[in-house]
């Protein structure tokens, strides 16, 4: 039995209806189709105990045949609401489970118009399965981390005063795309000076030039076989100030101590508290506003969560980020982020770019 078949079997064990349906229309749920079948195009998926059917159209027929080897491909009905309903009706299914977190209001309204099929919602059963990674998934995540590490390593020596954020981000993305990766993991954040205090900054909107004394933050990742890395490193352009060093060391200590604490059984709240208490003791508690980290896999942000509000406990095989940060509005911020695999006895850090000191560039 393939990994995809095992995943579908595990999925069916979590539902009480005749089948599960997943829909990827205009990028509404690409991860569920990819996780359950390997298919990366648009379409609808029907998973039942007796058969699995992928409904798509002529644009994806050849792609579906290449990417999926063990399921029925139906390209004749189309993958819109009517095609999905006809596909369900033709298989005598009376009830189906769908992921409410992935369904649009339009989809629900249209499905409700088409007949007596009973739709049962669960928040996101596929996402629940994806929390714990298989060995193959872990290998892809390690590879994505290696690509990101290598790209940043090649870039650092090329950074010069006067370059702008967008130039640097584009260079980093080119290095990733020239590697074995599918591409970048998410919109690359390269921010300088006061912009480093903006957690989800877009360098292509402003393209500020870097100058001596600026902090320079990189938050980026690579994608390998759909699996994403997410790493943050902060540098200084030229010589760091005493405050730069103090803040950096506080963030570094929080990052390292949290990593030391992470293992199967710790809660997301407890992991966050390890880092947060150190930052509070350093005098910067009001400057660490976000959670410690999040799960990562086919999506860059997925369960479990590490934060004061988390309801999750970590299990062996989960992969999470550890990313404490300290920020000062209008001045700048420092964040250090690593990806770690949770184990029964601790964790494996899969991002490896040096972080032991605040590195000068430019």
Beta strands, then each sheet from edge to edge (+ up, - down):
strand 1: 19-24
strand 2: 43-48
strand 3: 52-55
strand 4: 72-74
strand 5: 95-99
strand 6: 118-122
strand 7: 183-184
strand 8: 189-192
strand 9: 215-220
strand 10: 222-224
strand 11: 227-228
strand 12: 231-237
strand 13: 293-295
strand 14: 302-306
strand 15: 319-322
strand 16: 325-328
strand 17: 332-335
strand 18: 338-342
strand 19: 347-349
strand 20: 360-361
sheet 1: 4+ 3+ 2- 1+ 5+ 6+
sheet 2: 7+ 10- 11+
sheet 3: 8+ 9- 12+ 20+
sheet 4: 13+ 14-
sheet 5: 15+ 18- 19+
sheet 6: 16+ 17-
end
